[in-house]
């Protein structure tokens, strides 16, 4: 019979425990760190515009209408604002952030050295998120923000981009995920062998040869932690499927 | 560890990984934390239940096959 304590030493149990701990830590992240920008309440949003390679990002406000981009190619963003006559804005920083699981995985800033309050202006920003280009693909939310000199957010806009990995598949994360799924499917397909664990060994029939007195101990199913790939038909499970 | 629990463990991992993979192929949006965690939990639970069922069925099939072969050998 497998030792109950040995379950806690198994890699699968450790993985599940790590996932729960990580989930608990992520839930406890304070709200400001999660990056949920909002527009300034006293500023009409139409006076601030952001374009991505010439296209207005306001048309990509949902995941279904995301801009199709390639993170290996340079993106040219243009932050512009045009306020009515008496109003001015001291924009000192134009910022784009890409979010994944609520956290900014890529950030790009264009900081003005001598910001002057102006009624209108533009800030060009070139961005090539090459650090995540070969790591991730898929749909991501991006936030474009106008930051004032005092650090407050004058305006921000959320939009979505859909990144296609180079050659369609050359990204590390989806490849790793496919490998994990294949490994676990293999382990799931072989999980029937675990049904033999914990069962008493078969009693020899009347026609079978009786065991010799003083012989070795009867064969018992091995523990799951010590079963190897070369498991025999006696019920030892494969080691596949552990993660 | 029984066949059902082993299948459930495999199913939980497959469910969670599939949710992340669906985001990578642009079927899901995991940009926000709480909805993403909800999707992961749903994927893990569904995968675990399905994996437990599959493991249970495979375990019964394995026992049936091996008990039949053992009975054949004893004759």
Interface residues (C-beta under 8 A of the other chain):
Chain A: X2 X7 X12 X15 X16 X19 X23 X26 X27 X29 X34 X63 X66 X99 X100 X101 X102 X103 X136 X137 X138 X139 X140 X141 X160 X162 X171 X173 X174 X177 X178 X180 X181 X184 X185 X187 X188 X189 X191 X192 X193 X194 X195 X196 X197 X198 X202 X205 X207 X208 X224 X233 X235 X237 X241 X243
Chain B: X1 X2 X3 X5 X6 X7 X9 X10 X11 X12 X13 X14 X16 X17 X18 X20 X21 X23 X24 X25 X26 X28 X29 X30 X31 X32 X33 X34 X36 X37 X40 X51 X54 X55 X58 X59 X60 X61 X62 X63 X66 X70 X74
